[in-house]
Amino acid sequence: MKFKFGVDSFIWTENFSEKDLWIIQKAKALGFEVLDFAIANPFTFPLAKVKAELERVGIECVCTTTLTENTNPISPDPEVRSKAVKAMKKCVDICNELGAPILGGVNYAAWGYITKRPRTEEEWTWGVESMREAADYARETGDVTICVECVNRFETFFLNIAEDAVKFCKDVAIGNVKVHLDCFHMIREEKSFSGAVKTCGKDYLGYVHVNENDRGIPGTGLVPFKEFFEAVSEVGYEGPLTIESFDPSFEELAGNCAIWRNFADTGEELAVQGLANLKKIAETI
């Protein structure tokens, strides 16, 4: 099976702006088929210039976002929940304009929001209701699939494993909400890589990040990529497999993601070596 490999804009910048348009050409030149735009703030994202450059270069794209304390869908404050829906709708607008079929990431809660207790039924209801409104909007305005990323227990208490993420999608019950799996988080939370993929199945596996267990060069650590790729192939997933990592020099992301050392001389080198490693593994499937 031929896999479609992508790269995240986080490899080069933590807040994609007009000065980062060169990344679009660079991603294609390095051999990636898809560029994942990590949208830090949908209201300042340089949409028109990104669209023009994408058309000039000719590369597919998807989008991801991480919601904040001010745009938290599971906040007890209804005003904050309302802002969350507005931010998600703006991200959907961006996806529609760019022709991006996927909106992934931590888009169901504020990234890093920890209450020091398990999620409550009330929080689940708030999350489902907020996502349902965003998903309805996505269905009415285009063909974007919103993919909820299960992340590790240190970054959220809300969705850590595929089983819970699938339940969340089913409770939203719109049909265009699926699961975003990330190997970095899976190795901390899942019992089985293939099991998590099969829990999602073709119906609910919507997006994939292929990151190593230490966020270093994919294919050099503990993630069983062969097993993972076999499972992804078996369920019939046809979307991109995207490499994402962060540079220790990033002001906010490196701290939030606990990146304290270099895994390669540059993020770009990490992505290039990772792509070569993953392609070799994929050839054996």
Contacts in CASP RR format, 6 or more apart in sequence:
PFRMAT RR
TARGET T0000
AUTHOR 0000-0000-0000
METHOD contacts of the structure
MODEL  1
MKFKFGVDSFIWTENFSEKDLWIIQKAKALGFEVLDFAIANPFTFPLAKV
KAELERVGIECVCTTTLTENTNPISPDPEVRSKAVKAMKKCVDICNELGA
PILGGVNYAAWGYITKRPRTEEEWTWGVESMREAADYARETGDVTICVEC
VNRFETFFLNIAEDAVKFCKDVAIGNVKVHLDCFHMIREEKSFSGAVKTC
GKDYLGYVHVNENDRGIPGTGLVPFKEFFEAVSEVGYEGPLTIESFDPSF
EELAGNCAIWRNFADTGEELAVQGLANLKKIAETI
1 233 0 8 1.000
1 282 0 8 1.000
1 285 0 8 1.000
2 282 0 8 1.000
3 229 0 8 1.000
3 232 0 8 1.000
3 241 0 8 1.000
3 278 0 8 1.000
3 282 0 8 1.000
4 33 0 8 1.000
4 34 0 8 1.000
4 238 0 8 1.000
4 239 0 8 1.000
4 240 0 8 1.000
4 241 0 8 1.000
5 31 0 8 1.000
5 32 0 8 1.000
5 33 0 8 1.000
5 34 0 8 1.000
5 210 0 8 1.000
5 240 0 8 1.000
5 241 0 8 1.000
5 242 0 8 1.000
5 243 0 8 1.000
5 275 0 8 1.000
5 278 0 8 1.000
5 279 0 8 1.000
6 27 0 8 1.000
6 32 0 8 1.000
6 33 0 8 1.000
6 34 0 8 1.000
6 35 0 8 1.000
6 36 0 8 1.000
6 240 0 8 1.000
6 241 0 8 1.000
6 242 0 8 1.000
6 243 0 8 1.000
7 27 0 8 1.000
7 30 0 8 1.000
7 32 0 8 1.000
7 34 0 8 1.000
7 35 0 8 1.000
7 36 0 8 1.000
7 242 0 8 1.000
7 243 0 8 1.000
7 244 0 8 1.000
7 271 0 8 1.000
7 275 0 8 1.000
8 35 0 8 1.000
8 36 0 8 1.000
8 38 0 8 1.000
8 64 0 8 1.000
8 209 0 8 1.000
8 242 0 8 1.000
8 243 0 8 1.000
8 244 0 8 1.000
8 245 0 8 1.000
9 16 0 8 1.000
9 20 0 8 1.000
9 23 0 8 1.000
9 35 0 8 1.000
9 36 0 8 1.000
9 37 0 8 1.000
9 38 0 8 1.000
10 38 0 8 1.000
10 244 0 8 1.000
10 245 0 8 1.000
10 246 0 8 1.000
10 253 0 8 1.000
11 243 0 8 1.000
11 244 0 8 1.000
11 245 0 8 1.000
11 247 0 8 1.000
11 267 0 8 1.000
11 268 0 8 1.000
11 270 0 8 1.000
11 271 0 8 1.000
12 20 0 8 1.000
12 23 0 8 1.000
12 26 0 8 1.000
12 267 0 8 1.000
12 268 0 8 1.000
13 20 0 8 1.000
13 23 0 8 1.000
14 38 0 8 1.000
14 40 0 8 1.000
14 246 0 8 1.000
14 247 0 8 1.000
14 250 0 8 1.000
14 251 0 8 1.000
14 252 0 8 1.000
14 253 0 8 1.000
15 40 0 8 1.000
15 41 0 8 1.000
16 23 0 8 1.000
16 37 0 8 1.000
16 38 0 8 1.000
16 39 0 8 1.000
16 40 0 8 1.000
16 45 0 8 1.000
16 46 0 8 1.000
16 50 0 8 1.000
17 44 0 8 1.000
17 46 0 8 1.000
18 46 0 8 1.000
18 49 0 8 1.000
21 46 0 8 1.000
21 49 0 8 1.000
21 50 0 8 1.000
21 53 0 8 1.000
23 35 0 8 1.000
24 35 0 8 1.000
24 50 0 8 1.000
24 53 0 8 1.000
24 54 0 8 1.000
24 57 0 8 1.000
24 59 0 8 1.000
25 53 0 8 1.000
25 57 0 8 1.000
26 268 0 8 1.000
27 35 0 8 1.000
27 59 0 8 1.000
28 35 0 8 1.000
28 57 0 8 1.000
28 58 0 8 1.000
28 59 0 8 1.000
30 268 0 8 1.000
30 271 0 8 1.000
30 272 0 8 1.000
30 275 0 8 1.000
31 275 0 8 1.000
32 59 0 8 1.000
32 271 0 8 1.000
32 275 0 8 1.000
33 59 0 8 1.000
33 60 0 8 1.000
33 240 0 8 1.000
34 59 0 8 1.000
34 60 0 8 1.000
34 61 0 8 1.000
34 62 0 8 1.000
34 240 0 8 1.000
34 242 0 8 1.000
35 59 0 8 1.000
35 60 0 8 1.000
35 61 0 8 1.000
35 62 0 8 1.000
36 61 0 8 1.000
36 62 0 8 1.000
36 63 0 8 1.000
36 64 0 8 1.000
36 240 0 8 1.000
36 242 0 8 1.000
36 244 0 8 1.000
37 45 0 8 1.000
37 50 0 8 1.000
37 61 0 8 1.000
37 62 0 8 1.000
37 63 0 8 1.000
37 64 0 8 1.000
37 94 0 8 1.000
37 98 0 8 1.000
37 100 0 8 1.000
38 63 0 8 1.000
38 64 0 8 1.000
38 65 0 8 1.000
38 66 0 8 1.000
38 244 0 8 1.000
39 45 0 8 1.000
39 63 0 8 1.000
39 64 0 8 1.000
39 65 0 8 1.000
39 91 0 8 1.000
39 94 0 8 1.000
40 65 0 8 1.000
40 66 0 8 1.000
42 65 0 8 1.000
42 87 0 8 1.000
42 90 0 8 1.000
42 91 0 8 1.000
42 93 0 8 1.000
42 94 0 8 1.000
43 87 0 8 1.000
43 90 0 8 1.000
45 94 0 8 1.000
47 94 0 8 1.000
47 97 0 8 1.000
47 98 0 8 1.000
50 98 0 8 1.000
51 97 0 8 1.000
51 98 0 8 1.000
54 61 0 8 1.000
54 98 0 8 1.000
60 240 0 8 1.000
61 98 0 8 1.000
61 99 0 8 1.000
61 100 0 8 1.000
62 95 0 8 1.000
62 100 0 8 1.000
62 101 0 8 1.000
62 102 0 8 1.000
62 103 0 8 1.000
62 104 0 8 1.000
62 207 0 8 1.000
62 240 0 8 1.000
62 242 0 8 1.000
63 91 0 8 1.000
63 94 0 8 1.000
63 95 0 8 1.000
63 98 0 8 1.000
63 100 0 8 1.000
63 102 0 8 1.000
63 103 0 8 1.000
63 104 0 8 1.000
64 103 0 8 1.000
64 104 0 8 1.000
64 105 0 8 1.000
64 107 0 8 1.000
64 149 0 8 1.000
64 180 0 8 1.000
65 87 0 8 1.000
65 88 0 8 1.000
65 91 0 8 1.000
65 103 0 8 1.000
65 104 0 8 1.000
65 105 0 8 1.000
65 106 0 8 1.000
65 107 0 8 1.000
66 105 0 8 1.000
66 106 0 8 1.000
66 107 0 8 1.000
66 111 0 8 1.000
67 73 0 8 1.000
67 84 0 8 1.000
67 87 0 8 1.000
67 88 0 8 1.000
67 106 0 8 1.000
67 107 0 8 1.000
67 108 0 8 1.000
67 109 0 8 1.000
67 110 0 8 1.000
67 111 0 8 1.000
68 110 0 8 1.000
68 111 0 8 1.000
69 75 0 8 1.000
69 80 0 8 1.000
69 110 0 8 1.000
69 113 0 8 1.000
70 80 0 8 1.000
70 83 0 8 1.000
71 80 0 8 1.000
71 83 0 8 1.000
71 84 0 8 1.000
71 86 0 8 1.000
71 87 0 8 1.000
71 110 0 8 1.000
72 80 0 8 1.000
72 81 0 8 1.000
72 84 0 8 1.000
72 109 0 8 1.000
72 110 0 8 1.000
72 113 0 8 1.000
73 81 0 8 1.000
73 84 0 8 1.000
73 85 0 8 1.000
73 88 0 8 1.000
73 108 0 8 1.000
73 109 0 8 1.000
73 110 0 8 1.000
73 126 0 8 1.000
73 127 0 8 1.000
73 130 0 8 1.000
73 131 0 8 1.000
74 81 0 8 1.000
74 108 0 8 1.000
74 109 0 8 1.000
74 110 0 8 1.000
74 113 0 8 1.000
74 119 0 8 1.000
74 123 0 8 1.000
74 126 0 8 1.000
74 127 0 8 1.000
74 130 0 8 1.000
74 158 0 8 1.000
75 81 0 8 1.000
75 84 0 8 1.000
75 110 0 8 1.000
75 126 0 8 1.000
81 126 0 8 1.000
81 127 0 8 1.000
81 130 0 8 1.000
84 130 0 8 1.000
85 130 0 8 1.000
85 133 0 8 1.000
85 134 0 8 1.000
88 103 0 8 1.000
88 107 0 8 1.000
88 130 0 8 1.000
88 131 0 8 1.000
88 134 0 8 1.000
88 137 0 8 1.000
88 146 0 8 1.000
89 134 0 8 1.000
89 137 0 8 1.000
91 103 0 8 1.000
91 107 0 8 1.000
92 103 0 8 1.000
92 134 0 8 1.000
92 137 0 8 1.000
92 138 0 8 1.000
92 141 0 8 1.000
92 144 0 8 1.000
92 146 0 8 1.000
93 141 0 8 1.000
94 100 0 8 1.000
95 101 0 8 1.000
95 102 0 8 1.000
95 103 0 8 1.000
95 138 0 8 1.000
95 144 0 8 1.000
96 141 0 8 1.000
96 142 0 8 1.000
96 144 0 8 1.000
100 144 0 8 1.000
101 143 0 8 1.000
101 144 0 8 1.000
101 145 0 8 1.000
102 144 0 8 1.000
102 145 0 8 1.000
102 147 0 8 1.000
102 206 0 8 1.000
102 207 0 8 1.000
102 239 0 8 1.000
102 240 0 8 1.000
103 138 0 8 1.000
103 144 0 8 1.000
103 145 0 8 1.000
103 146 0 8 1.000
103 147 0 8 1.000
104 146 0 8 1.000
104 147 0 8 1.000
104 148 0 8 1.000
104 149 0 8 1.000
104 180 0 8 1.000
104 207 0 8 1.000
105 147 0 8 1.000
105 148 0 8 1.000
105 149 0 8 1.000
105 180 0 8 1.000
106 112 0 8 1.000
106 149 0 8 1.000
106 151 0 8 1.000
106 155 0 8 1.000
106 156 0 8 1.000
107 131 0 8 1.000
107 134 0 8 1.000
107 146 0 8 1.000
107 148 0 8 1.000
107 149 0 8 1.000
108 127 0 8 1.000
108 130 0 8 1.000
108 131 0 8 1.000
108 148 0 8 1.000
108 158 0 8 1.000
108 159 0 8 1.000
108 168 0 8 1.000
109 127 0 8 1.000
109 156 0 8 1.000
109 158 0 8 1.000
109 159 0 8 1.000
111 151 0 8 1.000
111 155 0 8 1.000
111 156 0 8 1.000
111 256 0 8 1.000
112 155 0 8 1.000
112 156 0 8 1.000
112 256 0 8 1.000
113 156 0 8 1.000
114 154 0 8 1.000
114 156 0 8 1.000
114 157 0 8 1.000
115 157 0 8 1.000
117 157 0 8 1.000
118 157 0 8 1.000
119 157 0 8 1.000
119 158 0 8 1.000
123 158 0 8 1.000
124 168 0 8 1.000
124 171 0 8 1.000
127 168 0 8 1.000
128 168 0 8 1.000
128 171 0 8 1.000
128 172 0 8 1.000
131 146 0 8 1.000
131 148 0 8 1.000
131 168 0 8 1.000
131 172 0 8 1.000
131 177 0 8 1.000
132 172 0 8 1.000
132 173 0 8 1.000
132 174 0 8 1.000
134 146 0 8 1.000
135 146 0 8 1.000
135 172 0 8 1.000
135 174 0 8 1.000
135 175 0 8 1.000
135 176 0 8 1.000
135 177 0 8 1.000
136 174 0 8 1.000
138 144 0 8 1.000
138 145 0 8 1.000
138 146 0 8 1.000
138 176 0 8 1.000
139 174 0 8 1.000
139 175 0 8 1.000
139 176 0 8 1.000
143 176 0 8 1.000
144 176 0 8 1.000
145 176 0 8 1.000
145 177 0 8 1.000
145 178 0 8 1.000
145 206 0 8 1.000
145 207 0 8 1.000
146 176 0 8 1.000
146 177 0 8 1.000
146 178 0 8 1.000
147 177 0 8 1.000
147 178 0 8 1.000
147 179 0 8 1.000
147 180 0 8 1.000
147 206 0 8 1.000
147 207 0 8 1.000
148 159 0 8 1.000
148 165 0 8 1.000
148 168 0 8 1.000
148 169 0 8 1.000
148 177 0 8 1.000
148 178 0 8 1.000
148 179 0 8 1.000
148 180 0 8 1.000
149 159 0 8 1.000
149 179 0 8 1.000
149 180 0 8 1.000
149 181 0 8 1.000
149 182 0 8 1.000
149 185 0 8 1.000
149 207 0 8 1.000
149 209 0 8 1.000
150 159 0 8 1.000
150 160 0 8 1.000
150 161 0 8 1.000
150 162 0 8 1.000
150 164 0 8 1.000
150 165 0 8 1.000
150 179 0 8 1.000
150 180 0 8 1.000
150 181 0 8 1.000
150 182 0 8 1.000
150 185 0 8 1.000
150 186 0 8 1.000
150 189 0 8 1.000
151 159 0 8 1.000
151 160 0 8 1.000
151 182 0 8 1.000
151 185 0 8 1.000
152 160 0 8 1.000
152 184 0 8 1.000
152 185 0 8 1.000
152 188 0 8 1.000
152 189 0 8 1.000
153 160 0 8 1.000
153 188 0 8 1.000
153 189 0 8 1.000
154 258 0 8 1.000
155 185 0 8 1.000
155 256 0 8 1.000
159 165 0 8 1.000
159 168 0 8 1.000
160 185 0 8 1.000
160 189 0 8 1.000
161 189 0 8 1.000
161 190 0 8 1.000
161 196 0 8 1.000
162 179 0 8 1.000
162 181 0 8 1.000
162 186 0 8 1.000
162 190 0 8 1.000
162 195 0 8 1.000
162 196 0 8 1.000
162 197 0 8 1.000
162 199 0 8 1.000
162 200 0 8 1.000
163 199 0 8 1.000
165 179 0 8 1.000
165 180 0 8 1.000
165 200 0 8 1.000
165 204 0 8 1.000
166 179 0 8 1.000
166 199 0 8 1.000
166 200 0 8 1.000
166 204 0 8 1.000
168 177 0 8 1.000
169 175 0 8 1.000
169 177 0 8 1.000
169 178 0 8 1.000
169 179 0 8 1.000
169 204 0 8 1.000
178 200 0 8 1.000
178 203 0 8 1.000
178 204 0 8 1.000
178 205 0 8 1.000
178 206 0 8 1.000
178 207 0 8 1.000
179 200 0 8 1.000
179 204 0 8 1.000
179 205 0 8 1.000
179 206 0 8 1.000
179 207 0 8 1.000
180 206 0 8 1.000
180 207 0 8 1.000
180 208 0 8 1.000
180 209 0 8 1.000
181 196 0 8 1.000
181 197 0 8 1.000
181 200 0 8 1.000
181 205 0 8 1.000
181 207 0 8 1.000
181 208 0 8 1.000
181 209 0 8 1.000
182 208 0 8 1.000
182 209 0 8 1.000
182 211 0 8 1.000
182 244 0 8 1.000
183 193 0 8 1.000
183 209 0 8 1.000
183 210 0 8 1.000
183 211 0 8 1.000
183 212 0 8 1.000
183 213 0 8 1.000
183 218 0 8 1.000
183 223 0 8 1.000
183 225 0 8 1.000
183 228 0 8 1.000
184 209 0 8 1.000
184 211 0 8 1.000
184 212 0 8 1.000
184 213 0 8 1.000
184 215 0 8 1.000
184 223 0 8 1.000
186 193 0 8 1.000
186 196 0 8 1.000
186 223 0 8 1.000
187 193 0 8 1.000
187 213 0 8 1.000
187 222 0 8 1.000
187 223 0 8 1.000
190 196 0 8 1.000
193 223 0 8 1.000
193 224 0 8 1.000
193 227 0 8 1.000
193 228 0 8 1.000
193 231 0 8 1.000
194 227 0 8 1.000
194 228 0 8 1.000
194 230 0 8 1.000
194 231 0 8 1.000
194 234 0 8 1.000
195 231 0 8 1.000
197 205 0 8 1.000
197 228 0 8 1.000
197 231 0 8 1.000
197 232 0 8 1.000
197 234 0 8 1.000
197 235 0 8 1.000
197 237 0 8 1.000
198 231 0 8 1.000
198 234 0 8 1.000
198 235 0 8 1.000
200 206 0 8 1.000
200 235 0 8 1.000
201 235 0 8 1.000
201 237 0 8 1.000
202 235 0 8 1.000
202 236 0 8 1.000
202 237 0 8 1.000
205 232 0 8 1.000
205 235 0 8 1.000
205 237 0 8 1.000
206 237 0 8 1.000
206 239 0 8 1.000
207 239 0 8 1.000
207 240 0 8 1.000
207 242 0 8 1.000
208 232 0 8 1.000
208 237 0 8 1.000
208 239 0 8 1.000
208 240 0 8 1.000
208 241 0 8 1.000
208 242 0 8 1.000
209 241 0 8 1.000
209 242 0 8 1.000
209 243 0 8 1.000
209 244 0 8 1.000
210 218 0 8 1.000
210 223 0 8 1.000
210 225 0 8 1.000
210 228 0 8 1.000
210 241 0 8 1.000
210 242 0 8 1.000
210 243 0 8 1.000
210 278 0 8 1.000
211 218 0 8 1.000
211 223 0 8 1.000
211 243 0 8 1.000
211 244 0 8 1.000
211 245 0 8 1.000
212 218 0 8 1.000
212 219 0 8 1.000
212 220 0 8 1.000
212 221 0 8 1.000
212 222 0 8 1.000
212 223 0 8 1.000
213 221 0 8 1.000
213 222 0 8 1.000
213 223 0 8 1.000
214 221 0 8 1.000
214 263 0 8 1.000
215 245 0 8 1.000
215 246 0 8 1.000
215 257 0 8 1.000
215 259 0 8 1.000
215 263 0 8 1.000
216 245 0 8 1.000
216 263 0 8 1.000
216 264 0 8 1.000
216 270 0 8 1.000
217 263 0 8 1.000
217 264 0 8 1.000
217 270 0 8 1.000
217 273 0 8 1.000
217 274 0 8 1.000
217 277 0 8 1.000
218 225 0 8 1.000
218 243 0 8 1.000
218 274 0 8 1.000
218 277 0 8 1.000
218 278 0 8 1.000
219 225 0 8 1.000
219 274 0 8 1.000
219 277 0 8 1.000
219 278 0 8 1.000
219 281 0 8 1.000
220 273 0 8 1.000
220 274 0 8 1.000
220 277 0 8 1.000
225 278 0 8 1.000
225 281 0 8 1.000
226 281 0 8 1.000
226 284 0 8 1.000
226 285 0 8 1.000
229 281 0 8 1.000
229 282 0 8 1.000
229 285 0 8 1.000
230 285 0 8 1.000
232 241 0 8 1.000
233 285 0 8 1.000
241 278 0 8 1.000
243 270 0 8 1.000
243 271 0 8 1.000
243 274 0 8 1.000
243 275 0 8 1.000
243 278 0 8 1.000
245 263 0 8 1.000
245 267 0 8 1.000
245 270 0 8 1.000
245 271 0 8 1.000
246 253 0 8 1.000
246 254 0 8 1.000
246 257 0 8 1.000
246 259 0 8 1.000
247 254 0 8 1.000
247 259 0 8 1.000
247 266 0 8 1.000
247 267 0 8 1.000
248 254 0 8 1.000
248 259 0 8 1.000
248 260 0 8 1.000
248 261 0 8 1.000
248 262 0 8 1.000
250 259 0 8 1.000
253 259 0 8 1.000
254 260 0 8 1.000
263 270 0 8 1.000
264 270 0 8 1.000
264 273 0 8 1.000
END
